[in-house]
């Protein structure tokens, strides 16, 4: 099969012939229909985060089950599924206390080193699976707890977006922040995750939703998806003051969906007394964030992180599918382009330049 492999970091992706093993007892093999280009992969391609190499990249995929291991009962061949990087073991403390997105029991959902690898390159060498998935490939072989079964009438080129960006943005609003109806909200960054956070705020009943970005095109999409106000950060002297002016002193909830020191600090600063700032973006691993200490106790402001939207994806993702099919969740408008696997590096160049919301690879 064809797959996009990261052989060195920083570096581009190489399209290579890759072999995939047969499923072991608790594994699922699926044929990938579509995969989204997420900024998270770009952090590793650009060397801002580290991962095992060489690796088949990609983590936002949807497809159809082809084969299952002998112990798998959750899905069967022909089922439509979305994959998720929040692969859960089901029996650690995080899983059992309702936080499967925090599960770090990787041994329970991976092959041991003495087993044949799931993926190998043309030389027979082991390939790592980015995020335990490796979604930029014609086929995937994953643990059964990496997939969720969805209704077959859901278009797979839309479903793949729910595999990461949409769940991350919606979940940050619904599950991490748990905003109240009537809230004031600011979303900084209007890529796929930020636009999903805007939609989450709209669906949850926020009264005021301020979207901040440097692209007028993305801000127009944000308005389509529910933003009541927009701020182009390059068109104002101080984006924090601009948001405060629009909201009479700041917002109750802010969401940082870029992953930069400056925008995390801005997200905290735009919140009002008692406000909560949620960091969704992937800040570079070695980067520190600097904030004054007094607002934490004098103003009771909160800064918190959100890992993949605090998801329980086997429950959440089918609900998001229903939201799309009944018209509440807008996914069509988020797709800027449909690409082939061979176009993937061009797609990531466009993502680096901030020209797109979400791009989708079509394998069929």
BELNORKA-V558564 format. One record per helix or strand of 2 or more residues. SS is the DSSP state (@ for helix, = for strand). FROM is the first residue (numbers start at 0). TO is the last residue. Records with the same first field share a line. If there is no record, write none. Layout:
# BELNORKA-V558564
SS: FROM-TO, FROM-TO
This chain:
# BELNORKA-V558564
=: 1-5, 12-16, 18-19, 26-35, 54-55, 60-67, 79-82, 118-119, 127-128, 138-142, 146-149, 183-187, 207-212, 228-231, 250-255, 270-278, 301-304, 334-338, 357-361
@: 38-44, 92-95, 99-101, 105-108, 129-131, 143-145, 155-161, 164-176, 191-203, 215-223, 238-245, 260-268, 293-297, 307-309, 312-324, 331-333, 340-351
